[in-house]
Amino acid sequence: MLKEKLISAPNGILVLLFVIAMLIIPVAMIVMAAKAAEGGAKPVLPIAFWSVVWIADIIAMAGFFTVQPNQGVVLTLFGKYVGTVSEQGLRFANPFYAKKHVSLRVRNFETNKMKVNDKDGNPVEIAAVVVWKVVDTAEAIFHVDSFENYVHVQSEAAVRNMATAYPYDSHEEHEISLRGHTGVVAEHLQKEIQERLAVAGVNVVEARISYLAYAPEIAAAMLRRQQAAAVIAARQKIVEGAVGMVEMALHELAQKKVVEFDTERRAAMVSNLLVVLCSEAQAQPVVNTGTLYQ
């Protein structure tokens, strides 16, 4: 398993000045040798030497490369990993080194909308936003074929797998759901994507669900189900409150001895109060001109 090895490269500005000088000097020396040949000297060796120097200088120009902020340059020599240069600016290395630029900046993308079955077997549509960056250039280049494509494919696979672990909506009080526990789900998703991308030298900064909905074929039915559940929950709260108010009213009446209730009168009182408190429409009073029994 290759790991990133940071190396330093010489400052390219100083080397560039030397290379420019070595482009001029051989030309001048060759011209001088040619003029000397007119006087009867043999300039073959000097001309050949400076020609080789000039050609070597041209080859050396291939060793220059630039490193942008938050970027690494992976160097290889005939297929062998040499190291990674991350120092900014113009740099110089062996001209025979192959150079691969890798961005270390934070990137993000949104997965495609995918149709998957949640824990309850209901088809849902889901998509997620993944924020990531490369932290090991050697692993990113050499451990996978294309680390960017690898990130996209594995992220979508992780989203699919995570969606099957939770129901869309919770039907029990302590059950974790995709819709109701976004923080827990996001943490699970980030952890699962990170496990898949660790081999590529990638760190997942954040992963969150960006789109979540029931599939169109069951959306209407599930909406009615949610509405029914909401009505039941509301009714339950209303009844609990009404019973408490009735109990309080009877207790206060009995404690202050406003009126004496027998069993039948108490039942009638409870019935009337529950009707008033639990009715959806405003209750209409009925004036009794007789007694409770007539």
C-alpha positions in Angstrom: 0.0 0.0 0.0 1.6 3.3 -1.1 1.4 6.2 1.2 2.1 9.8 0.4 5.7 10.9 0.7 6.3 14.6 0.7 9.5 15.8 -1.0 10.9 19.3 -1.7 11.8 20.5 -5.1 14.3 23.4 -5.9 13.1 26.9 -6.4 12.3 27.1 -10.1 13.2 30.8 -10.5 16.9 30.3 -9.6 17.1 27.2 -11.9 15.3 29.1 -14.7 17.9 31.9 -14.6 20.7 29.3 -14.9 18.9 27.5 -17.8 18.5 30.8 -19.6 22.2 31.5 -19.1 23.1 28.0 -20.4 21.0 28.7 -23.5 23.0 31.8 -24.4 26.5 30.6 -23.4 26.7 27.6 -25.7 25.5 29.6 -28.7 28.1 32.3 -28.0 30.8 29.6 -27.6 29.8 27.9 -30.9 30.0 31.2 -32.7 33.4 31.9 -31.2 34.6 28.4 -32.2 33.4 29.0 -35.8 35.3 32.3 -36.0 38.4 30.5 -34.7 38.1 28.0 -37.5 38.6 30.8 -40.0 42.1 31.3 -38.5 43.0 27.6 -39.1 41.9 26.1 -35.7 40.0 22.9 -35.4 36.7 23.7 -33.7 35.0 20.3 -34.0 35.4 19.3 -30.3 34.3 22.6 -28.8 31.3 22.9 -31.2 30.3 19.3 -30.4 30.7 19.9 -26.6 28.6 23.1 -26.5 26.0 21.6 -28.8 25.5 18.7 -26.3 25.3 21.3 -23.5 22.7 23.3 -25.4 20.6 20.1 -26.1 20.8 19.0 -22.5 19.7 22.5 -21.4 16.7 22.2 -23.8 15.8 18.8 -22.2 16.2 20.3 -18.7 13.4 22.8 -19.4 10.9 19.9 -19.2 11.7 19.8 -15.5 9.8 23.0 -14.6 6.3 22.8 -13.1 4.1 25.0 -11.1 2.3 24.1 -7.8 -1.0 26.0 -7.1 -2.3 26.7 -3.6 -3.9 23.5 -2.1 -2.5 21.4 -4.9 0.0 18.5 -4.9 2.1 17.2 -7.8 2.8 13.5 -7.8 6.2 12.6 -9.3 7.0 9.2 -10.9 10.1 8.0 -12.6 9.5 5.3 -15.2 6.5 4.1 -13.3 8.0 4.3 -9.8 6.5 6.7 -7.3 9.1 9.2 -6.2 7.1 11.6 -4.0 4.7 14.5 -3.9 5.5 18.2 -4.0 3.1 20.5 -2.3 5.2 23.7 -2.0 3.6 26.5 -3.9 5.2 28.3 -6.9 7.5 27.5 -9.8 9.5 24.3 -9.0 12.1 22.2 -10.8 12.6 18.4 -10.7 14.2 15.8 -12.9 13.0 16.4 -16.4 12.3 12.7 -16.8 9.8 12.7 -13.9 6.2 12.3 -14.9 4.1 14.9 -13.1 0.4 14.5 -12.1 -1.4 17.4 -10.6 -3.9 16.6 -7.8 -6.2 19.2 -6.3 -6.3 19.2 -2.5 -9.2 21.7 -2.4 -12.6 20.8 -0.8 -15.1 19.6 -3.4 -18.7 18.7 -3.3 -21.3 17.1 -5.5 -24.9 15.9 -5.3 -25.8 12.3 -6.1 -28.5 11.4 -8.6 -32.0 10.9 -7.3 -32.3 7.2 -6.6 -35.3 5.0 -6.0 -34.7 2.6 -3.1 -36.8 0.7 -0.6 -36.6 1.9 3.0 -36.5 -0.4 6.0 -40.3 -0.9 5.8 -40.1 -1.8 2.1 -41.6 1.5 0.9 -40.1 2.9 -2.3 -38.6 6.3 -1.7 -36.5 8.7 -3.8 -33.4 10.0 -2.2 -30.3 12.1 -3.0 -27.4 13.4 -0.9 -24.7 16.1 -1.0 -21.2 14.9 -0.3 -18.3 17.2 0.6 -14.9 15.7 0.3 -11.2 16.3 -0.3 -8.0 14.4 -1.1 -5.7 13.9 1.9 -3.3 11.4 0.4 -2.3 12.0 -3.2 -0.4 8.6 -3.6 -3.5 6.6 -2.6 -5.7 8.7 -4.8 -3.6 8.2 -7.9 -2.3 4.6 -7.4 -4.9 2.8 -5.4 -7.9 3.4 -7.6 -8.2 3.9 -11.4 -10.0 7.3 -11.3 -10.5 8.6 -7.8 -13.2 11.2 -8.8 -15.4 8.6 -10.4 -14.7 6.2 -7.5 -16.0 8.9 -5.1 -19.2 9.4 -7.1 -20.0 5.7 -7.5 -19.2 4.7 -3.9 -21.1 7.6 -2.5 -24.3 6.6 -4.4 -23.8 3.0 -3.2 -23.5 4.2 0.4 -26.6 6.3 0.1 -28.6 3.3 -1.2 -27.3 1.1 1.6 -28.0 3.7 4.3 -31.6 4.3 3.1 -32.4 0.6 3.6 -31.4 0.8 7.3 -34.1 3.3 8.3 -37.8 3.8 7.7 -39.0 7.0 5.9 -41.0 8.0 8.9 -41.0 6.6 12.4 -44.2 4.9 13.8 -42.8 4.4 17.3 -41.5 7.0 19.7 -37.8 6.0 19.8 -37.4 4.8 16.2 -34.9 6.6 14.0 -36.3 7.7 10.6 -34.9 9.3 7.5 -37.3 12.3 7.8 -37.3 12.9 11.5 -33.6 12.3 12.5 -31.5 14.1 9.9 -28.5 14.6 12.2 -28.2 10.9 13.1 -28.8 9.8 9.5 -26.2 12.3 8.2 -23.6 11.0 10.7 -24.3 7.4 9.6 -24.1 8.4 6.0 -20.8 10.2 6.4 -19.3 7.3 8.3 -20.3 4.8 5.7 -19.0 6.8 2.8 -15.7 7.4 4.6 -15.2 3.7 5.1 -15.7 3.1 1.4 -13.4 6.0 0.3 -10.5 5.5 2.8 -8.7 3.3 0.3 -8.6 6.3 -2.2 -7.0 8.7 0.2 -10.2 10.8 0.5 -11.6 12.4 3.6 -15.4 13.0 3.7 -16.0 16.4 5.3 -19.8 16.2 5.4 -22.6 14.1 3.9 -26.3 15.1 4.1 -29.6 14.1 2.5 -30.6 16.8 0.0 -33.8 15.3 -1.3 -36.2 12.8 0.2 -39.7 11.8 -0.9 -41.9 8.9 -1.3 -41.9 7.4 -4.8 -44.8 8.8 -7.0 -46.7 5.5 -7.0 -47.3 5.5 -3.3 -47.0 9.2 -2.4 -50.7 9.8 -2.3 -51.4 6.8 -0.1 -48.6 7.7 2.3 -49.8 11.2 2.5 -53.2 10.0 3.6 -51.5 7.8 6.1 -49.5 10.7 7.5 -52.6 12.8 7.7 -54.5 10.1 9.6 -51.6 9.7 12.0 -51.6 13.4 12.6 -55.4 13.5 13.3 -55.1 10.5 15.7 -52.2 12.2 17.6 -54.1 15.5 17.8 -57.3 13.7 19.0 -55.3 11.9 21.6 -53.9 15.2 23.0 -57.4 16.7 23.0 -58.9 13.8 24.9 -56.1 13.8 27.4 -56.6 17.5 28.0 -60.4 17.2 28.2 -60.2 14.4 30.8 -57.9 16.5 32.9 -60.1 19.5 32.7 -63.2 17.4 33.6 -61.4 15.9 36.6 -60.3 19.3 37.8 -63.8 20.8 37.4 -65.5 17.9 39.4 -62.8 18.2 42.1 -63.3 22.0 42.4 -67.1 21.7 42.5 -66.9 19.0 45.2 -64.3 20.7 47.2 -66.1 24.1 47.3 -69.5 22.3 47.8 -71.1 24.2 45.0 -73.4 21.3 44.1 -73.8 17.7 45.3 -73.5 15.0 42.5 -74.9 11.5 42.7 -73.6 8.9 40.2 -76.1 9.8 37.5 -75.5 13.5 37.7 -71.8 13.0 37.7 -72.0 10.9 34.6 -74.2 13.5 32.8 -71.8 16.3 33.9 -68.8 14.4 32.5 -70.6 13.6 29.3 -71.6 17.3 28.7 -68.1 18.6 29.5 -66.4 16.0 27.1 -68.8 16.9 24.3 -68.0 20.6 24.8 -64.3 20.1 25.0 -63.8 17.4 22.4 -66.2 18.6 19.7 -64.8 19.9 16.5 -67.8 22.3 16.1 -68.8 24.9 18.7 -71.2 23.2 21.1 -74.8 24.7 21.3 -76.2 25.0 24.8 -79.6 23.5 25.6 -81.6 25.2 28.4 -83.2 22.5 30.7 -86.4 24.0 32.2 -87.1 20.9 34.2 -84.7 18.7 36.2 -81.9 16.4 35.2 -84.3 13.5 35.3 -87.1 15.1 33.1 
